[in-house]
Amino acid sequence: METTPPSHITAHNNRKMTRFIALSRPLAAAARVQVARSAIATRSAIQIRSYSAEHQEESFEHFTERFVKFFDNVDDLFELQRGLNNAFGYDLVPSPSVIEAALKAARRVNDYPTAVRILEGLKVKAGSEALYKQYMDELAPLKAQLGVETKEELGV
């Protein structure tokens, strides 16, 4: 046997339900807007990823030209260090002309320790003593002109 609640309780529950519906409609609309924004953001992210697939490989000559030009225009230590991080971050040994431009930039911004570290980084990137010696032989006149010595020559 079912009992029905008194009418004053039913009326009270109806008012509560009406208030709930009135409050939930704007929330539902806001949720729909958020879902739509999320869908747009997802589509945009997917499109951005597909654009990166169209980048071409940079040739060694273009790499060399780009970094020589960069180091020729360096005016402060931060830019020099940023350029060195970028140049040495690639999976290749920078050409002697890039190392020359970097050494000149280090001396231009008056930072001798960075010039020594450039030569240390070259030794690590070269990977073999023979290649490192070839670089040092080619860079010897510039090293003498700028007064830059390697860490080993400094006895450190």
C-alpha positions in Angstrom: 0.0 0.0 0.0 1.5 3.3 -1.1 1.2 6.4 0.8 1.3 9.7 -0.8 3.2 12.5 0.9 1.1 15.4 2.2 0.6 18.2 -0.3 2.8 20.7 1.5 5.8 18.3 1.1 5.0 17.8 -2.6 4.8 21.5 -3.2 8.1 22.1 -1.3 9.8 19.4 -3.5 8.5 20.9 -6.7 9.9 24.3 -5.7 13.3 22.6 -5.0 13.2 20.8 -8.3 12.3 24.1 -10.1 15.3 25.8 -8.4 17.6 22.9 -9.3 16.5 23.0 -13.0 16.9 26.8 -13.1 20.4 26.5 -11.6 21.5 23.5 -13.7 20.5 25.0 -17.1 23.3 27.7 -17.1 25.8 25.0 -15.9 24.8 22.7 -18.7 25.2 25.5 -21.2 28.6 26.3 -19.8 29.6 22.6 -20.0 28.5 22.5 -23.7 30.6 25.6 -24.4 33.6 24.0 -22.6 33.2 20.8 -24.6 33.0 22.8 -27.8 36.2 24.7 -26.9 37.9 21.5 -26.0 37.0 20.0 -29.4 38.3 23.1 -31.2 41.6 23.0 -29.2 42.0 19.3 -30.0 41.4 19.9 -33.7 43.9 22.8 -33.6 46.5 20.7 -31.9 46.1 17.9 -34.4 46.5 20.4 -37.3 49.6 21.9 -35.7 51.2 18.5 -35.4 50.5 17.7 -39.1 52.3 20.9 -40.1 55.5 19.9 -38.5 55.8 16.9 -40.7 56.4 19.2 -43.7 59.7 20.6 -42.5 62.6 19.7 -44.6 66.0 18.6 -43.4 68.5 21.4 -43.1 71.7 20.9 -45.2 75.1 21.2 -43.4 76.0 24.2 -45.6 72.8 26.0 -44.6 73.4 25.1 -40.9 76.9 26.5 -41.2 75.8 29.7 -42.9 73.0 30.2 -40.3 75.2 29.9 -37.3 78.1 31.9 -38.7 75.7 34.7 -39.4 74.2 34.3 -35.9 77.5 34.4 -34.1 78.6 37.4 -36.2 75.7 39.4 -34.8 76.0 38.4 -31.2 76.1 41.3 -28.8 75.8 39.8 -25.3 76.8 36.7 -23.4 73.2 35.4 -23.1 72.8 35.4 -26.9 76.2 33.7 -27.3 75.4 31.0 -24.9 72.0 30.4 -26.4 73.6 30.1 -29.9 76.2 27.7 -28.5 73.5 25.5 -26.9 71.6 25.4 -30.2 74.7 24.8 -32.4 76.1 22.0 -30.2 72.7 20.5 -29.6 72.6 19.1 -33.2 73.9 15.6 -33.9 76.9 16.9 -35.9 80.2 18.6 -35.4 79.9 22.3 -36.3 82.2 23.3 -39.1 85.5 25.2 -38.4 83.9 28.4 -39.6 81.1 28.1 -37.0 83.7 27.5 -34.3 85.7 30.5 -35.5 82.6 32.8 -35.5 81.7 31.6 -32.0 85.3 32.2 -30.7 85.3 35.7 -32.1 81.9 36.3 -30.5 83.2 35.1 -27.2 86.1 37.5 -27.3 83.9 40.3 -28.6 81.6 40.0 -25.5 84.8 39.7 -23.4 84.1 36.3 -22.0 87.3 34.2 -22.0 85.8 31.3 -20.1 83.2 30.7 -22.8 85.9 30.7 -25.4 87.7 27.9 -23.6 84.4 26.1 -23.2 83.7 26.3 -26.9 87.0 24.4 -27.5 85.9 21.9 -24.7 82.6 21.4 -26.4 84.3 20.9 -29.8 86.5 18.1 -28.2 83.4 16.3 -26.9 81.5 16.7 -30.2 84.5 15.6 -32.3 84.4 12.2 -30.7 87.9 11.2 -31.9 91.4 12.6 -31.2 92.2 12.6 -34.9 89.2 14.9 -35.8 89.8 17.1 -32.8 93.5 17.5 -33.8 92.4 18.5 -37.3 90.1 21.2 -35.9 92.8 22.5 -33.6 95.3 22.6 -36.4 92.9 24.6 -38.5 91.9 26.9 -35.6 95.6 27.4 -34.4 96.1 30.8 -36.1 92.8 32.2 -34.8 93.5 30.8 -31.3 96.9 32.6 -31.3 95.3 35.8 -32.6 92.6 35.8 -30.0 94.8 34.5 -27.2 92.5 31.5 -26.5 94.0 28.4 -25.1 92.4 25.0 -24.5 91.7 23.7 -21.0 94.8 21.4 -21.3 97.0 24.2 -22.4 95.9 26.2 -19.4 96.8 23.3 -17.1 93.3 23.1 -15.7 
